[in-house]
């Protein structure tokens, strides 16, 4: 679980993206050195509420980097953003009661894409055993 403070909720500054790059790269290097299989997940969208707002373009920028990084390293990537975001890049009210935390419908979407990604990369799940 990686959480990086990104400053004012309305934007993710370039320095925040740099911190995310440094942190994810370090974790990937450590996992590789220790023989740990790594799964990266895109950042999910958030709702439109002023107190939780994040610029969808900034989230797409971070997620684009995460996806490229995973591809370059041959890592599994789970695109939660793609299955949770509406057409404008926000978290729909139908998937969250507060614009941040998912409800059951949101988690069902996450589980579907996670299961598909795990199976596609040879990870075993509890239903495979």
C-alpha positions in Angstrom: 0.0 0.0 0.0 1.7 3.2 -1.2 0.4 6.5 -0.2 2.2 9.7 -1.1 1.1 13.2 0.0 0.5 15.2 -3.1 0.0 18.6 -1.6 -3.2 20.6 -2.3 -6.0 18.1 -3.1 -6.7 19.9 -6.4 -3.4 18.9 -8.0 -0.6 16.5 -8.0 2.6 18.5 -8.4 5.5 17.3 -10.5 7.4 16.9 -7.2 4.8 14.4 -6.0 5.2 12.4 -9.3 8.9 12.4 -8.7 8.4 11.1 -5.2 6.1 8.3 -6.5 8.7 7.4 -9.1 11.5 7.2 -6.6 9.4 5.2 -4.1 7.9 2.7 -6.6 11.3 2.2 -8.3 13.0 1.5 -5.0 10.3 -1.0 -4.0 10.5 -2.8 -7.3 14.3 -3.0 -7.1 14.1 -4.4 -3.5 11.4 -6.9 -4.5 13.5 -8.1 -7.5 16.6 -8.4 -5.4 14.7 -10.6 -2.9 12.9 -12.7 -5.5 9.5 -11.3 -4.7 6.9 -11.2 -7.4 5.5 -7.7 -7.7 2.1 -6.5 -8.7 1.5 -2.8 -9.4 -1.9 -1.2 -9.4 -3.0 2.1 -10.8 -4.3 4.8 -8.6 -8.1 4.8 -8.4 -10.2 7.8 -9.3 -11.8 10.0 -6.6 -15.2 11.7 -6.6 -16.0 15.3 -7.4 -16.5 16.5 -3.8 -14.3 19.6 -3.1 -12.7 18.0 0.0 -11.5 14.9 -1.9 -11.0 16.3 -5.4 -8.0 15.3 -7.5 -7.2 16.5 -11.0 -8.1 13.5 -13.3 -5.3 14.6 -15.7 -2.8 14.3 -12.8 -4.0 10.9 -11.9 -3.8 9.8 -15.5 -0.2 11.1 -15.6 0.8 9.0 -12.5 -1.1 6.0 -13.8 0.6 6.3 -17.2 4.0 6.3 -15.6 3.1 3.3 -13.4 1.8 1.4 -16.4 4.9 2.2 -18.5 7.2 1.3 -15.6 5.5 -2.0 -15.1 5.7 -2.8 -18.8 9.4 -1.9 -19.0 10.1 -4.1 -16.0 7.8 -7.0 -17.1 5.7 -6.5 -14.0 2.0 -7.3 -13.6 -0.1 -4.1 -13.5 -3.7 -3.9 -12.4 -5.6 -1.0 -13.9 -8.1 -0.1 -11.2 -8.6 3.4 -12.6 -9.9 2.0 -15.9 -12.7 0.0 -14.3 -13.6 2.6 -11.7 -13.5 5.9 -13.5 -16.4 7.6 -15.3 -15.9 9.2 -18.7 -14.3 12.3 -17.1 -11.9 10.4 -14.9 -13.9 10.7 -11.6 -15.2 8.0 -9.3 -19.0 7.7 -9.9 -21.3 8.1 -6.9 -22.6 4.6 -7.6 -19.3 3.1 -6.6 -18.6 5.1 -3.4 -20.7 6.8 -0.7 -18.0 9.5 0.0 -16.1 9.8 -3.2 -13.0 8.0 -1.8 -13.9 4.7 -0.2 -15.4 2.1 -2.4 -18.7 0.4 -1.7 -19.5 -3.2 -2.6 -20.1 -2.4 -6.3 -16.7 -0.7 -6.5 -14.9 -3.6 -4.9 -16.6 -6.1 -7.2 -15.1 -4.2 -10.1 -11.7 -4.2 -8.5 -11.8 -7.9 -7.8 -12.7 -8.8 -11.3 -9.7 -6.9 -12.8 -7.4 -8.1 -10.1 -8.4 -11.8 -10.6 -7.8 -11.4 -14.4 -4.4 -9.8 -13.9 -3.3 -12.4 -11.4 -4.3 -15.3 -13.6 -2.7 -13.7 -16.7 0.6 -13.5 -14.8 0.6 -16.9 -13.3 -0.2 -15.9 -9.7 -2.2 -18.4 -7.7 -5.3 -17.2 -6.0 -7.2 -18.9 -3.1 -9.7 -20.3 -5.7 -6.8 -21.9 -7.6 -5.6 -24.1 -4.8 
